[in-house]
């Protein structure tokens, strides 16, 4: 198809999705939102266990809806040989296979890459896990914050806290790993176009999180951290902090000398911009208390809206620290589609994260729905496997094929 006739950039791509919860479903959600036909293979009787997570309305999980819009649900009892055979037949018809079980599980199910490659040498298979498919930690059970802990991300999040570290309230690693998987899949598909060969992709939360660090691999930084001389984020950057304002907290970042001088002008302290004590990174780090106190004193005496306007006029990077309730009503986020207002068949009007990838040939995001469990059983088996209705009915009566409508 050409861009003129395609729904979106990945129209025609077929994906078999055997994932649950967040990281795997994020990857396949992005593919679906870009036009790929994603068959969400769910294991009977409950399917993706995210269907059971709050918030629930009439048995419908908003968590599941968010991560699975645009997919088709096929529900099979994979403990039965016939269901496994159907899955293998589908693997011969798709371009991409994504799974996020613990390492080794997919192989024990009879769907390891050696078998997948035998069935379809052109297929791109992507395994998403906490620690990766190899290494001493690979066999451990894990979720987002477990990977974040091993990657020194939790300690970085809490660099300025005293006492027990605090977990973040959003699954940064799961979503980021899903995005990394999409990038790997796209590159593997490009390679396939050039060579005709599929391949196996190993994407992990641990690897994704660790790549967020900046200078932690330098020997100098390693020694600084060991001696307690280094900051958790790697470099002493002042001012780069959260300050109290009249309604919100405000994040202000002036990591470069010219931004620091602009900030000094903004807060009415231009003399600090040329003061040798504060003129460079090292000086501001040594005199951090004075720097932060000057900024906070200005905010204490200035209305929040006025402060943000002044900072904007001086081109100083600053932002109110919004709550989620604030963000989903923010005009910029709504206008750009960062926050998308859509409709779910059970939940009604909902606000979800829009597709963060923008394409000039496809400026409009697709209108998509999250599936009911097994909603597309017949459609998938008819179109992909040319299965007659009588055989589908027999699979239903034998419990191999299952469906649950709310």
N, C-alpha and C positions, 0 to 999 in steps of 0.2 A: 504494500500500500504506500501511496505517497502521503506527504503531510496534508495535502488537500482533502484526502478521504479518510485518514486515520482519526480515531478518537483522541489519541495521545501518542506520545513518543515511543511507547513500548507496545503499541497495538500489534497483535499477532504473536506475541511472546506467550508461551505456555509454561506455567509454574505449578509444581506439586509441592504443597506446603504441609509439612508434618511437624509443626511447631506449636508451642503454647506459651502462655504468660506474656512476656514483653519483648525480649531481644529478637527472637525469631519472627514473631508476628509483626514487629516494627519493620523488619527488612521486607517481608512480603507485602505489608501494607503499602510501603512506598512503591513497590513494583506494581501493585494493583492500581494505585492512584495515578501511575504513569501509563495506564492502559493495558498492562499485562492481564491475561486471564489466569487468575490464581485459584487453584482448587485446594481448598483447605481440607486436608484429610484428617478427620477427627476420629479418635478411638472410642468405640462404644463401651459403656453406655452413656458416659457423661460428656465426651468430647473434650475440647480444650478446657482445662480446669479453671481458666480465667472466667468461664461462664458462671462460676459459683462465687466470684469475688464481688464485694460491695462496690459501688452502690447498686442496689437491686430495686427494680420496680416491676411487679408482676413477673418475677423470675428472670428479668432481663438485666444483665450486668452492664453498667455504663463503661466499666473497665474493658470488658470484652468488645463492646460496640466500638470504642475508640480505636482499638488496635486491629480490628478485623473488617473494617468497612471495605466494600468492593470485592470481597472474596466469595467464592462458591463453596458451600459445605457439603462434603461427602463423608458420611459416617459409616465406618466399617468396624466389625469385631475382628481386630487383627490377630486374635488368638486362634482364629480358624484358618485352615490352609486355603480355603477358597478366597478369603479376603486378602491374604498375602498374594495370591496369584493375580487377583484383580489389580492390586497395587503395582505389581511388576509389569503388567500389561500397560498400565498408565505411564509408567516410567519410560516405556518405549515411544510414547506419544508426546512427551513434554521436552522443553528445552532446559529447565532448571529444576532442581530438587533441593529443598531447604529443610533441615532438621535441627533441633536443638536439644536432643536428649543428652544425658551424661555420656561421655566417651565410652565406646564399646557397646552401648545399648543397641544402636541401630544395626550393628553387625550381628548381634545375637538374634535380632528380629529377622535376619535373613536379607537385610537391605544395605549391607556395607558397600563401600565404593567398588570393590572388586566385582561384586554381583551387579551393581548398577552399571558399571562400565561394560560388562559383558552384554547386558540388555541393550544399552544405548551408548555407544562410544562417543557420541557428540554431546552428551548431556553434561551440564555443569552442576556438580553437587557441592553444596555448601553446608558445613557443620558449624554450628554456633554453640559455644560452651563457655563456662566460667574461666577455666584455666588452660584450655587448648587440648588438643588430642594427644599430645606427647608431654613428657616431663613428670617429675615426681608428684606434682599436685594434680595431675590430670584426672585421677580417679576420685578425687574428693567431690562431695556434693557442694554446690555453691549457687549463690544468687548474686545480684548486683553488688550489694554492700560487702559481700565476702571477697569478691574480686577487688573491690576498691580498697579494702583493708590491706590485702597483700601487695597492692600496687602503690602503697603509701599515699593514696588519694584522701582517705579519711583524715589522716594526720595533717595533710595539706589544707583540707577544708577548715580544720580547727586550729590553724597555726597560731592564732592570736587568743585562743581560749586557754583558760587554766582549768585543770581538773579533767574529768572524764570526757573523751571526745563525743561529739554528737553526730548522729546520722543525718544526711541530707533528706529533705522531704520529697525529692523527686528522683526517679531512677535514671540518673544521667548516664551511667554506664550501659544500661540495657539499650537505651535509645541510640547512644553513640555507637555501640557495637552493631546494632541493626543497620545504621548508616554505613559503617565500614563494610559490612557484608554486601550492601547494595553496590558500593564502589568496586569491591572485588568481583562480584558477579558481572557487572558491566564490562570490566576489563577482560574477564575470562570469555565473555561472549564475543568481544572484539577479537580476541585471540582465535576463537573458534571460527569466526568469519574468515580469518586469514589462513588458517591451517586445516580446518575441518575437525579439529580435535577438542573434545571436552576435557575437563579436569576437575580435581578435587580441591576445595577451599577449606581451610581451617582458620576460623575467626574466633577470637576469645575476648571476653571482658577484660581480663588481666592485661593483655597486650594493648587493648584500646585505651584503658585508663593510663597505663604507664607512659604512653606516647604524649599525654598531656603535660608531663613534666618538661621543664625547659632546660636546666643545666645540671640535673642531678647526676649525669653520667661523667662529669668532669672530675678528675682526681682532686683538684683544688676544692671543689664543693664537697666531695666525699670526706675530705679531711676536716673541713669546716664543720660539717654536721657532726662528725665524731667528737669534735672538741667542744661542741655546743656554741660555736661562734657564728654559725650560719642560720639564716631564716629558713623556715619550712618551705617557702616558695622559691628559695634559691638565691634571691637577690634582695637587698634592703632597698625598697623603693618608697620614698616619702616625698609628697603625700599620695598615698593610694589607700583610701580608708572609707569607712562608713561613719557618718556624723548624724547627730540628732537634729531634726528640724521641727517645725511647729506641728506638722501632721504626720509626716513620714520620717524615716531615716533617708539620708541622701548619700549616694556613693559619689565621691569625687576622686578623679584620677589625674594627676599631673606628673607623669613619670619622667618627663624630659625638662631640661632647664628652661626652654622657652615657654613651656606650659606653666611651669612654676612661676615665672615672671608675670604671665598673664593672670594667674590666680591671685598673686599679690596685688595687682592692680584692681582686680574684681572685689577683693575684700577690704580695699582701702588701706592696704599696707605696702605701698610700692617700694618702700625702703628695704623691706625684707628680700625683695628680688635681687638686689645688688649687694646685700650684706654678705661678706665673705663666709660667715658661719653657715649660710644656707645656699650658697651659690651653685653647689654641685651635689651629686648624689651622696657622696661620702659625708659632706657637711650636714645635709638634711637628715641623714640617718643618725649621725652623732647627736643631733639636736632635735630629734623627732618630737619630744614632748612639747617643746616650744612651738614647733610648726603646727602640730595638731591643735594645741590650745588656741592659737591665733585664728585658725579656721573655725573652730567651734564657737569661739566668742562672737565672731561675726554672724554666724548662723543664729545664735541665741538672740541677737538683737535685730534680726532681719526676718520679715515675713517669708515663708517658704516659697510662694510663687514668685515673689520679687527676687529672692536669692537665685532661683533657677533661671529667671530671666536675665539677671546680671551675669551669671556664669555663662549663659548662652551668648550674650553680647560680646563677651571676652573670649569666646571660643575655647572655653575650658570644659573638657568632658565631664559631665555630671548627669545624674539621673535619680529620681525618687525611687526608693526600694519598694516597688509595688507588691501588694498581695495578689494572689490569683484572682480574687474577686475584682480588684482594680484592673488587672491586666485584660480580663476577658471583655471589659467594657471600654477599653482604651481605643479612641477613635483611629489612631494610626494602625494598630494591630487589626482592627476590623476592616478598615479601608484596604489594607494591603492583602488581607486574607490570611494573615498569620493566625488570627482567630477566625474560625469559619462557623457561621450559623447554618445548621442543617437540620434535617428531620429524620427521626428514627421511628419505625413503625410501632414501637411500644413506648419508648421514652418521650416521644413527641419532639418539640424543638430542643435542640442541644447545641452547645458550643464546643467545638473540637479544634485541635491543631490542624491548620491547613498544610498542604504539601509545601515543604520549605525549598523545593527545587523549582526554578522558573525557566520556561522555555518560550522563546519568541514565537515559534510556530504553533504553540499550544498555550495561549495565555489564560484560558479558563480551566479551572479545576473540574474534574468529572464529578457528577452527582452519583454517589455510591451508597449502598446500604450494607450493614453487617448481616450475615446470614443467620437463620434459625438452624439448629442442629439437624444436619442431613437434608436441608431444604433442597439441595440440587442433586440428590442421589440419581434420580431418573435422567435428568438432563445430561449430567456428566457421562453416565454409562452409555446412554444412547449415542451421544455425539462423538465421544472418544473411542468407544469400543464397539459401536454398532450393536449393542446388546438389545435383544428383543424384549418387549414388555413382559412376556411370560416368564422369561428367565429372571428379570428384575423382581417380579412378584414372588418367585420362588426364593430368591435371596432374602427378601423381606420376611417371608414366612419362616425361613430357617434361622432368622436372627443375625445373619451375616451383614445385612444392610439395615440400618436403623435410622429412625427419624423422630424428632421431638419438636412439636409445635407448641408455642406458648399459648 
